[in-house]
Amino acid sequence: MADLMNSDVFLAFCTYATIVVLKMMFMAPLTGYFRMTRKAFSNWEDTAMSKSPEARKKMLQTNPDVERVRRCHLNDLENIIPFVVIGLLYALTGPDLSTALLHFRVFVGSRFIHTVSYVLALPQPSRGLSWVVGMITTFSMAYRVLTTALYL
């Protein structure tokens, strides 16, 4: 365990995994911000800032901006959690530091580009390409894990 803690690859993984997890966590307050500024809520109790029942009913709505941020957050959940699990296993296989850094940095960059292109509704293929780059990176690490494990 001490060797693992002193591993540059493991420390790099911890750094980049923390960055993308924090980015994913940031999406929840961003969703809240969009809900507040667009006055679009999904729960009755969230509309309590307005006193009249009619105004509260108007706030129970879906809003395209809120839904866009929510979908981006869901996409983060679908991609960052596998990256963290597979990335940890990948770090345990003892890859070269430069190769590991390339994987970690490409994935983190792809997720930031994906978020910006999703939230700002940039034209495709910006969002699609950034998603594909992240997936290929995760699959590349998974391939290393599986091929290393097969030889044990």
N, C-alpha and C positions, 0 to 999 in steps of 0.2 A: 504494500500500500504506500509506503514511503517513496518507492521508486516511481509510482504513478503520480504522486503529488509533485515530484521533482521533474517530471516529464514536460518538456517544452510543448509537445503536441497536446498533451492533456490541458495544460494551462491555456494554450491558445484556444482549444475547444471551449473551455469554460468561459473565456472572454467573449467569443463570438456567439455562443449559445445564450449567454446573458444578454447580449445586445439584442438579439432577435426576440427573446422572450419579453424583454422590456418594451420593445416595439409593439409586440402583440398586446401586451397589457395596456399600452397607450391607446389602443383602439377603443377600449370601453369608455374612457372619459371623452374621447372624440365623438363617439356615438351619443353620449349624454349631451354634449355641447350642441350637436346638430338637432337633437330632440328639443332642447330648450329654445334654440334660436328659430326653429321652424314650427314650434308649438305643435309637435306631432308626437303623441304618446300612445302607448298600447294598453295602459292600465288606468282605470278610473281614478285610483288614488293619486296618480301622478299629475292629475289635472287640478289638484286642490288649490293651486295659486289663483285660479279664477273662481269667483264666488257664484256666478249665475250658472244654473244647470245647462242652459243653452250653450253658453261659451265653453263649458267643460265638454259637452258632447262634440263640439266642433274640433276640440283638441284630440279626440280619439280618432286618429286618422293615420294612414300610412303616408309617408312623404318620400319621394324618390331619392332625395339627398340622404336621408336617414337610412333608407334601405341600401343604398350604395355603400355607405360606411359599414353597415352591418354585414353585408356580403363580403366586403374586404376582410373584416374581422374573422368571419367564418373560414375564409380561404386561408388566413393565417393559421387558424387552429388545425386545418387539414394538412398544412405543409410544415409548419414549424415544429409541431410535436414529433412527427416522424424524423425530422432533421436532428432533433435533440437526442432521440433514442438511438438512431443509426449512427449519428456523429460520435456519441459516446462509445459505442461498440467499435467504430472505426478507429478512434483514438487508442483503443486497447490493442489493436492489431500491430501497433508500432510502425506506422507509415513514416516516410521521410518528412521532416518538418516543412520543407518548402512545398511538397505536394499537399500536405494537410492544410497549410495556410491558404493555398490556392483554392481548395475545396471550401473552406470556411468563409473566406472572403467573397468568393463568387456567390455563394448561397446568400450571405447577408446582403450583398449589393443587389442581388436579384429581388429580394423581398422588399427592400426599400424602393427600388424602381417600380415594383408591382404596386405597392401602396400608393405612391405618388400618381402613377398612371390610372389607378382605379378611382381614387378619391377625386382627382381633378378631371376625370372622364377624358383622358387623352385618347386620341384615335388609335384603333388597333393597327398594327399588331403589337404595340408597345407593351400592353398588359399581358397578352398571350405569350410573347417571347420571353418576358421576364419570368413568367410562371414556368415555362418549359426549361429555361436555364436552371432554375432552382430544382426542378424535378430531376433533371439529368445529373446534377451535382449530387443529389441525395442517392440516386440509383448507382452512381459511380462508387460512392462510399459503401453502399450495401453490397455491391459486387466484390469489393475488397474484403469485406467482412465474411461473406460467404465463401470466397475462394481461399481465404486464410483458414477458416474454420474447417474446411474440407480436408486439410492436410494435418489436422491434429490427431 
